[in-house]
Amino acid sequence: HNTYVGVDISNEQLIKAEKRFRARSIPFSFKKCDLEGNLPINGNSIDVLVSNASFHHIKNKQKVLNESYRILKKEGKIIIFDFYFGELDPNYLLKVSSIYSKNPKLAEQFNNSIKKEHELMPPYLEQTHPNEFHISPTELLNLMESTGFLNLEIIPTYYTKYFGIGGRK
């Protein structure tokens, strides 16, 4: 029996998440905290860590990655999805194209699974996040690698401004 652990700085987001988890009878433990502080989670206790569309809010990314590494179990997995509105590195675009060409069925299934969620994405999102702390997929990949994460790979999405990077401890 798995328990999902969630953290957020926003009471509103925690309440929304709690409602969704209760409605599905999923065991959870949600905590309010600032991601740039020390996470209120024991070291080596998390199997999978997912960050979705929040990393661009974080100024001290290295601190958050260090904490993520600390709380993950050995062989634990990390997946970070986020936005980047700057110019994309041509090598990143080539990697994404390569992933699609090697396994188009898998890429299609993945894209379809998140497409509905992102159809609700407001068209003004790029304009509402101009002063955030965005970094490119390549920069994040390098930062995660320097933190010690292994087997890092790009996770393709249908939207080139929304990217994913996954790896393990």
Phi, psi and chi 1 to 4 in degrees:
 res  aa     phi    psi   chi1   chi2   chi3   chi4
   1 HIS       -  120.2  130.7   50.4      -      -
   2 ASN   -94.7  143.5  -65.2  -36.9      -      -
   3 THR  -113.8  130.8  -61.5      -      -      -
   4 TYR   -90.5  132.6  -68.7   81.0      -      -
   5 VAL  -112.4  129.9  177.5      -      -      -
   6 GLY  -131.2  146.6      -      -      -      -
   7 VAL  -131.8  145.9  -65.3      -      -      -
   8 ASP  -159.6  154.9 -158.1  -62.6      -      -
   9 ILE   -86.3  -14.3 -163.6  165.5      -      -
  10 SER  -102.3  122.6  160.7      -      -      -
  11 ASN   -59.3  -39.9  -77.9  -31.2      -      -
  12 GLU   -59.1  -45.0  179.6 -176.5  -21.4      -
  13 GLN   -67.7  -37.3  -67.2  -58.7  -36.9      -
  14 LEU   -64.9  -40.4  -69.8  170.9      -      -
  15 ILE   -64.7  -43.1  -70.0  167.2      -      -
  16 LYS   -60.4  -45.3  -74.5  179.4 -177.8  179.6
  17 ALA   -64.3  -43.3      -      -      -      -
  18 GLU   -59.6  -42.4  -73.5  174.9    3.1      -
  19 LYS   -60.8  -44.7  -74.2  179.4 -177.0  177.0
  20 ARG   -64.0  -42.2  -75.7 -168.0  -63.9  -99.6
  21 PHE   -70.7  -41.0  -84.4   65.9      -      -
  22 ARG   -62.5  -41.6  -83.5 -162.8 -174.9   98.5
  23 ALA   -61.2  -27.6      -      -      -      -
  24 ARG  -102.6    5.5  -67.3  171.4  178.5   84.9
  25 SER    54.5   42.2  -60.6      -      -      -
  26 ILE   -98.0  126.8  -60.5  171.4      -      -
  27 PRO   -66.4  134.9    9.4  -10.4      -      -
  28 PHE  -148.3  163.8   66.8   87.8      -      -
  29 SER  -143.7  108.1  168.5      -      -      -
  30 PHE  -109.3  140.8  -66.8  143.1      -      -
  31 LYS  -133.8  140.5  -58.8  168.1 -174.5 -179.4
  32 LYS   -85.9  127.2 -178.3  176.3  178.4  176.9
  33 CYS  -164.0  162.9   74.4      -      -      -
  34 ASP   -90.0  121.2 -179.3  -10.4      -      -
  35 LEU   -60.1  -23.3  -68.7  177.1      -      -
  36 GLU   -84.9    0.2  -67.5 -173.1   63.4      -
  37 GLY   -96.1 -164.1      -      -      -      -
  38 ASN   -83.1  125.9  -66.7  -38.2      -      -
  39 LEU   -68.4  136.0  -64.7  175.6      -      -
  40 PRO   -80.5   53.9   30.2  -33.9      -      -
  41 ILE  -135.4  135.2  -60.1  170.0      -      -
  42 ASN   -62.1  149.0  -68.0  -27.6      -      -
  43 GLY   -65.3  150.8      -      -      -      -
  44 ASN    52.4   43.2  -60.1  -52.3      -      -
  45 SER  -123.5   -7.3   63.5      -      -      -
  46 ILE  -111.8  132.1  -58.1  -66.7      -      -
  47 ASP   -81.6  -43.7  -66.9  -51.9      -      -
  48 VAL  -137.6  131.0  178.5      -      -      -
  49 LEU  -116.3  125.7 -174.6  150.3      -      -
  50 VAL  -123.5  129.7  178.3      -      -      -
  51 SER  -119.2  121.0  171.4      -      -      -
  52 ASN  -120.7  114.2 -173.3   26.4      -      -
  53 ALA    56.0   39.2      -      -      -      -
  54 SER  -132.3  -14.8   61.5      -      -      -
  55 PHE   -64.3  -27.5 -143.5   67.6      -      -
  56 HIS   -71.1  -12.2   60.3  -86.8      -      -
  57 HIS   -83.8  -11.7  -65.7  -67.8      -      -
  58 ILE   -93.5  122.7  -63.0  165.5      -      -
  59 LYS   -78.7  -48.4 -174.9  174.3 -176.9  179.2
  60 ASN   -95.5   77.5 -170.5  -15.2      -      -
  61 LYS   -63.5  -35.9  -68.6  172.1 -178.8   13.8
  62 GLN   -62.4  -42.0 -174.1   62.4   63.9      -
  63 LYS   -60.4  -44.6  168.3   81.0  167.4  116.8
  64 VAL   -67.5  -39.9  172.2      -      -      -
  65 LEU   -66.5  -38.5  -72.0  171.9      -      -
  66 ASN   -62.4  -43.4  -71.5  -17.3      -      -
  67 GLU   -65.3  -39.5  -84.4  -66.1  -75.3      -
  68 SER   -61.0  -43.9  -60.4      -      -      -
  69 TYR   -62.9  -41.1 -166.1   86.7      -      -
  70 ARG   -62.2  -43.5  179.4 -172.9   68.6   77.8
  71 ILE   -82.4  -18.6   65.9  173.4      -      -
  72 LEU   -73.8  141.4  -83.8  171.5      -      -
  73 LYS   -69.3  161.5  -69.7  179.6 -179.6  177.7
  74 LYS   -57.2  133.2 -176.0  175.5  166.6   66.2
  75 GLU    72.8    5.5  -57.9  -68.2  -40.5      -
  76 GLY   -63.3  152.6      -      -      -      -
  77 LYS  -106.6  147.0  -65.6  178.9 -177.5  173.6
  78 ILE  -127.5  137.7 -177.3  168.9      -      -
  79 ILE  -136.2  125.3  -56.8  166.8      -      -
  80 ILE  -120.7  121.2  -62.6  174.9      -      -
  81 PHE  -109.7  136.9  -73.8  102.4      -      -
  82 ASP  -159.6  176.7 -151.5   -1.4      -      -
  83 PHE  -102.0  150.9  -62.0   99.6      -      -
  84 TYR  -147.5  119.7  178.2   68.6      -      -
  85 PHE  -102.0    0.7  -60.1  117.7      -      -
  86 GLY   -81.1 -172.4      -      -      -      -
  87 GLU   -70.4  129.6 -169.2   68.4   30.9      -
  88 LEU   -85.6  139.3  -71.4  171.5      -      -
  89 ASP   -61.5  128.0  177.0  -11.8      -      -
  90 PRO   -56.2  -33.4  -21.9   29.7      -      -
  91 ASN   -65.3  -37.0  -70.1  -32.4      -      -
  92 TYR   -63.4  -46.1  166.9   76.5      -      -
  93 LEU   -62.0  -36.7  -66.0  173.3      -      -
  94 LEU   -65.2  -40.6  -76.6  172.3      -      -
  95 LYS   -63.2  -43.6  -73.5  177.5 -172.4  175.9
  96 VAL   -62.7  -44.1  171.4      -      -      -
  97 SER   -60.9  -40.0  -64.2      -      -      -
  98 SER   -63.7  -42.3  171.4      -      -      -
  99 ILE   -62.1  -44.9  -69.0  166.8      -      -
 100 TYR   -61.2  -43.2  -82.4  121.9      -      -
 101 SER   -70.7  -29.7   64.9      -      -      -
 102 LYS   -75.1  -32.3  -72.4  177.6 -173.9  171.4
 103 ASN  -147.7   71.7 -163.8  -23.2      -      -
 104 PRO   -62.5  -31.8   12.2  -19.3      -      -
 105 LYS   -64.5  -46.6  -85.0  -88.6 -161.7 -141.4
 106 LEU   -62.9  -44.6 -179.3   62.5      -      -
 107 ALA   -60.7  -41.8      -      -      -      -
 108 GLU   -64.5  -43.9 -178.6 -176.9    2.4      -
 109 GLN   -61.7  -44.2  -72.9  173.6  -17.3      -
 110 PHE   -62.3  -47.2  178.8   80.1      -      -
 111 ASN   -61.0  -43.4  -72.0  -21.4      -      -
 112 ASN   -64.0  -34.1  -70.6  -21.9      -      -
 113 SER   -68.4  -29.4   71.9      -      -      -
 114 ILE  -104.7  -11.4   63.6  167.8      -      -
 115 LYS   -59.7  -43.9 -170.6  170.8 -175.5  176.7
 116 LYS   -59.6  -44.1 -175.4  172.0  178.1  138.9
 117 GLU   -59.4  -40.9  178.2 -177.0  -21.8      -
 118 HIS   -85.6   -7.2  -68.7  -75.6      -      -
 119 GLU   -66.0  -23.9  -75.2  172.4   -6.1      -
 120 LEU   -85.2   -3.7  -57.1  174.1      -      -
 121 MET   -63.9  127.0 -172.9 -177.3  -56.7      -
 122 PRO   -65.5  139.8   18.2  -24.5      -      -
 123 PRO   -65.2  -19.2   17.5  -25.2      -      -
 124 TYR   -90.0    8.3   55.9   83.6      -      -
 125 LEU   -52.8  -44.1 -176.2   66.3      -      -
 126 GLU   -60.7  -39.3 -171.5  169.7  -16.9      -
 127 GLN   -73.0  -25.4  -72.0   79.1   30.2      -
 128 THR   -84.2   -7.9   62.3      -      -      -
 129 HIS  -121.1   33.9  -71.6   68.3      -      -
 130 PRO   -70.4  -28.2   28.2  -34.6      -      -
 131 ASN  -104.4   18.4  -62.9  -42.3      -      -
 132 GLU   -77.9 -177.3  -61.1  -76.1  -34.5      -
 133 PHE  -105.0   56.4  -53.1  105.6      -      -
 134 HIS   -69.4  143.3  -66.7  -88.4      -      -
 135 ILE  -132.5  155.2   62.9  173.2      -      -
 136 SER   -72.7  160.9   74.7      -      -      -
 137 PRO   -55.5  -40.0  -24.7   32.8      -      -
 138 THR   -65.2  -43.2  -55.9      -      -      -
 139 GLU   -62.3  -42.5  -69.7  170.7  -48.7      -
 140 LEU   -66.2  -42.2 -179.7   55.5      -      -
 141 LEU   -57.3  -46.2 -172.0   90.7      -      -
 142 ASN   -64.6  -39.7  -68.8  -21.5      -      -
 143 LEU   -66.0  -41.8 -166.0   57.1      -      -
 144 MET   -65.0  -39.9  -68.8  172.8   74.3      -
 145 GLU   -63.6  -43.5 -175.2  174.8   79.6      -
 146 SER   -68.8  -20.6   71.1      -      -      -
 147 THR   -76.7  -22.2  -56.5      -      -      -
 148 GLY   119.3   -1.9      -      -      -      -
 149 PHE   -69.1  144.3  -69.6  106.0      -      -
 150 LEU  -115.3  166.9  -53.7  170.0      -      -
 151 ASN    50.3   41.7  -62.7   -1.6      -      -
 152 LEU   -71.2  138.7  -66.8  166.6      -      -
 153 GLU  -147.2  153.0   60.0 -176.8  -66.3      -
 154 ILE   -81.2  136.0  -67.8  167.4      -      -
 155 ILE  -106.6  115.5  -57.9  165.9      -      -
 156 PRO   -71.6  147.7   25.1  -30.7      -      -
 157 THR  -130.5  167.9   74.1      -      -      -
 158 TYR   -76.5  -14.0   76.5   99.0      -      -
 159 TYR  -114.7  114.6  180.0   53.6      -      -
 160 THR   -63.7  -19.5   57.9      -      -      -
 161 LYS   -88.0   -3.0  -60.0  -67.5 -174.9 -178.4
 162 TYR  -119.7  121.7 -178.4   71.4      -      -
 163 PHE  -131.2  163.7   68.3   93.2      -      -
 164 GLY  -133.6  147.8      -      -      -      -
 165 ILE  -136.2  129.5  -63.9  177.6      -      -
 166 GLY  -124.7  155.5      -      -      -      -
 167 GLY  -169.8 -164.5      -      -      -      -
 168 ARG  -145.0  165.2   67.0  172.2  179.1   77.2
 169 LYS   -79.9      - -178.5  172.9  177.1 -179.6
